[in-house]
């Protein structure tokens, strides 16, 4: 059995050693920092796709700007901002490079998630470097674990660990069983250093190819109890990290709000598609008639329909995030209705964004197909992002509908 119980890890040679504090940076300033980085990130969008991971220069920019630490506890120098910051900053970045925004949302949110772990685990990572990057794979059935003295023995192979090449740790989801053929008795996350898992290069994808969402694998690894967390601790109730992280951000039902970590990527895809296509249509003549594209009434209607979808999606996302923060600030517990509505509104707003991108691709026509342009990337990445289970109407819509209609079923992990 592998063991990491007595291993004192050290940050990798490339991990930033900054002790910069971003506590006190306001919401709008953080959004402006994302907006200011967009031109540099746009210039590296092709490189990001070619590398199939976050470029080192982009990683450095995201560290220096504080964007990776926007939802990290203030006690360790994080900005500790409201959950909506993930939507707004990712939208700014995704308008020029959705892969970079996907990694930003994921890796930043894992500081938030670490804040729910036992303080011993938090201190172990953040004392070494508050800039530490942590990947995840939230596919519980991919991992199996059993309780042993002092912790858990964990094995598995997990897909879709976005940003794993840039990360020194990983949070791997696993099912706990008392025996191999028995039913799960818990669902937990294991915090594992990269020296204890293998990275398997499987990420060759048509969209979001720059996210580096590769497989990871471990076999019979001992993980100390304090480096694990039950998934039920992310339901908006007091959790192991509550004594040291008491801000409203750390009173949120994280799993119910999980889609908003990445929904801003879809909002940014749609905004980028609108800016790219409408901007070009103002100056482009139709290839068949020679008339200005903008003079076509069908094109005008499509632009209006796409714009309305984008604006509505933003309002729906913002409403969910603001409602969740208001509940937390008031000291109230989120209701089951609240949690299901957050999930419902996430998939619906993301679908509006995808519809907007598809409408705008029709307006772009053949000009949207060229690899040298941004539209083809936004189109591919929007469809790839929409494949995430958090945005699936078949899954998330069914959960809401089942509850609304009073149909009995197993309680969802919210």
N, C-alpha and C positions, 0 to 999 in steps of 0.2 A: 504493500500500500504506500503510495506517495504520501509524504507529509510536508507541510509547510508550517507546522506549529512553532518550531523553534528557529525558523529562518528569519533573520532580520533583513528585510529588503532594502535596497538602495535605489534611488531614482536613476533612470537611464541617463546616459551621457547627454542625450539631446533634450531632456526634460528641463524646462525653464526653472531657474532657482529664484525667481523674483519674489520679493516680499512686499510688493506694491499692494496698498489697500485701495479698494474701490468702494468701500463703505461711504455712504453719503452722496454718491453720484445719483442724480435724479433720473426719473423715467425718460423724460424727453431728451436729456443729454445722452443717455445710452442709445436711444433710437437714432439720434443724430450721428453718433459714432459709427453705427452700422451703415447709415446713409453715406457717410464720408468715405468708408472703405469700399463702397460698391464699385467705383471705377477701377481700383486695383484688382479687385476680385474678378471683375468682368474681363480684364486683360489676361487673367490666368485660367479662364473657364476651359479653354481647350487643353491646357496643360493638366488641369484637374482630371478631365476625362481620360487623357492619355495615360496618366500615372495610375488611374483607378483608385486614387486616395487623395486626401487633402495635401496640397503642396506645402513644403516646409515654410516657405515665405508667408503663405496664407495663415498657417498655424501660428506663426510668430505675430502677425498682425492682429489676430483674434485674441491672443494672450495680451499683447500690449494695450489693446483698446479696452480690456476688461470684459469683453462680450462673453467669454467663456465663463465668467464668474458673476453673471448678472443675477442668478438665483442661488448663489452661495450664501450661507449665513454671514451676517455682518460681523459676528464675533471672530471670524477668521479672515476678515478683509473683503468679504463678498459684498455685492451691491444689495442683495436681499430685496429685490424688487417684486412687484406684483406679477402674477402668472402671465398676464397679458403681454408682458415684455417679450416673451418667447415668440408670440404671434407677430408682434410688430417688427422686431429686429430680423427675424427669419424672413419676413416678407420683403424687407429692404434688400437683403442679400440674395434671395431667391429670384428676384426680378432679373438678375444678371447671371447667377450660377446656382441653380437649385441643389446641386450636389454639395456645394459648400454650405448652403443654408441647412440642409439635412444634417450634416455633421455638427454644425453650430447648435442647432436645437437639441440634438441627442446628447452631445458631450456637455453642454451647459446644464442640461436638466439633470445630469447624473450627480452634479454637486448638490442639487436640490434633494435628489433621492438619497444620497449619502447622509444628508441631515436627518433622516429617519432611522438610521442605524444606531446601534449602541455607541455612546460617546467614545469608548475605547477604540472602535474602528475608525471613527471620524478623526480622532487625534492622531492615530497611526499614520494616516495618509496626509492630512493637512499639515501636521507638524513637520513632515519631511518636505513638503512643497504644497502651498495652497493652490498652485497652478496644475496639480496633477490631473491628468485626463483619464477618464474611466469609460470604457465601452460597456455595452450590455448585449445580452440576447435574452429576450423575454419569452422564449418558447419553452414553457414548463415541461411539456411531454418529452422534450429532447434530453432532459437530464433526469437522473435518478439518484436518490440518496437514501441513506439509512442513518439513524441516530447511533452514535458510538460515544464512548466516554469522552467528554469534553468538547464534542462537536458533531460533525457529520462526515461520512465518507461519501464522496460525490463522484459520479462518472457521467459521461455523456458526450455528444457531439451536437453543437448548436449552430444553426444557420444565422445569417443576417446580423452579424455583429458589426454594425456600422462604426467606422472610425477606429477600428481595432489596431491598425498600423500606427496610429498616432498616440495610442493609449498605453499606460503602464499597468492598469488594472482592468478587471472585467467583472460585471455583476451578472452571474449566470443563474437563470431560473431552473429550478428542479422540483420534481415531485418526491415527497418523502413517503416511503412505504415501509411497513414493519417486516414484510417479506416480499420476495420478488414477484409473486403472483397475487399479492394482496392489493386492495384498493388504496389510493392515496390517502394519507392521514394529514398531510399539510402540503402547502406550496410555499417554497422559500427561495430566497436569492442568496447565492454564495459569492462573496467578494474574494477574487482570486488574482494574484499577481501574475504578470505575463510570463514570468520564468517558470510557471507551473502549468501553462496550457500551450498547446500547439495551434498555430494559425495555419489554416488550410486554404490555399488560394483558389477559391471557387467563384469569385465575383467577376463574371464576364456577362454583363447585362446590357440590354438595349436602352435602358434609362437609369438615371441616377448612378451612372457608372463610376463617378468620382467619389462615391461614398465609401468605397472599400469595405463593403458589407460581406466579409468573408466568414467562413466557418471557423469555429474553435473547438478543441477537443481536450478532455482530460480523462484519466482513468484511475479510479480508486484513490482519489486525492482526499486527504484529511483537511477539513476546513474548520477552524476553531469556532465555537458557538458565537463568539462576539463578532465574527465576520459574516454572520448569516442574519437574515431577517425574514420573518414570515410575511407573505404578501398581504395578509389581512391587516398588517400594521399601517398600510397605505390607504385606509378607508376613512380618514378624517377624524378618527378618535385619537386619544393620547397614545404615543408610541415611544419606543426606547430613546429616541433623540429629543423628545419633548422637554426634558429638564434643562437642556443646554440651548435649544433653538425654540424660542417661544413666540417668534413673530407670526403674524397671520399666515404668511406663506407656508409655514410648517404645520399649520392646522388644516390644510386643505386635503380633500380626498384625492390623493395623487393618481390613483389608478383610474378614477372616473374622469379626471381631467387630462389623462395621458395624451389624448388626441391633439390637444392644443400645444403640446411640445412641437408638433410637426405640421399642424394645419396652416401655419403661416407660410410654409413652403409652397403650398398650393395657392394661397392668396398671392404670393409673390410671382409664381408662374403666370397667373392670370393677369396681374398688373403688367408684368414684363411683356406678355403677348399683346396686351392692349396698346402699350406705348410703342412697341415695335411695329405692329400692323397698322394702327391708325396713323402713326407718324409717317410711315411709308406711303399709305394710301392718299395722303394729302398732296403728294408730289408725283404719284404714279399714274400713268395712262394705261387703260386696258389694252391687252395685246391684240384683241380681236377687233375692237372698234376705234382704238386710238383716243377715245374720250377719257376724261379724268375719272379715275375709279371712284372718287368721292362724289361724283355727280349721280351715281347709280342709286336709285331709291332702295333696292334690296340691300345694297351695301350699307346704306345709312341706317336701315332698320336693324341689320345684324350688329352694327356698332352699338346702337342703343340697347339692344338685348344683352349683349356681352357686358356692357358697362353697368347695366342694372343688376346683373348677376354678381358682378364683382363687388359692387357697393353693398348689396344685400348680404353677401357672404361675410364681408368685414363686420357689418352690424351684428350679425348672428354670433360670430366668434367673440366679438367684444362684449356682447351682452352676457354670454356664458361666463367669461373670465371675471367680469365685474361683479356678477351675482355671487360667484363663488368667494371672491375676496370680501364682499360685504357680509356674507354669512360668517366667515372666519373672524372678521373684525368685531362682529357683534357677539362673538363667543357662543354662537349657536352650532349645533351639530347639523351637517348637511343631511337632508332627508333622502330616502331611497328614490323618491320622485325627482329630486334635484339631480342626483347622480345619473339617472337614466336619461334625463333631459339634456344634460351636458353631452353625453355620448350621442344622442339623437341629433342634436344641433351641430355637432362636429361633422358627422358624415354628411348631413344635408348641406352645410355650408361648403364643404369640400367638393361635393357633387356640383354645386353651382359654379365653383371655380373651374372644374373640369369642363363643364358645358361651355363656359366662356372661352376657354382655350380652343375647344373644338370649333366654335363659331368663328373665332378669329383666324384659325388656320384656313377656314374656307374663304375668308376675305383675303388672306395673304396669297392664296392660290399657289402657282408654281414657284413664286419668289420665296415662299416659306420652306422650300425643300432643300435649299443650298446649304451645305455643311459649313460654309463660311459665315452664315448668318446665325442669329440667336434664336429665331423662331423654331427651327427644327429641334433644338435642344430643349426649349421650353415645352414643346409638344410631347417629346419623348419622356421627359422627366415628369411632367404632370401625370401622364398615364402610369408611369412606374410608381409614383407616390400614391396614386389612387388605389393601388393594389394592396396597400397596407390594411391589415385586418381591422384596425381602429376606424377606418373609413368605409368599411363594408356595410351597405344598407341591409344585406342579407343577415348579417350578424347583429349589428348595433340597432338597426331598425326593428328586428324581430324581438330583441330584448325589451325595447320600449313598448312595442305593440302588445306583447304578451302581458306585460304589467298593466297597461292601460285597459286591456280587455278582461282583466281578472283571471287569466289563465295560469294555473299552477305550473311551476317549473323549478328546476334547481336554482338556487340564488347565484347570480353572477358575481364574479370576483370584482367588486367595486369598492 
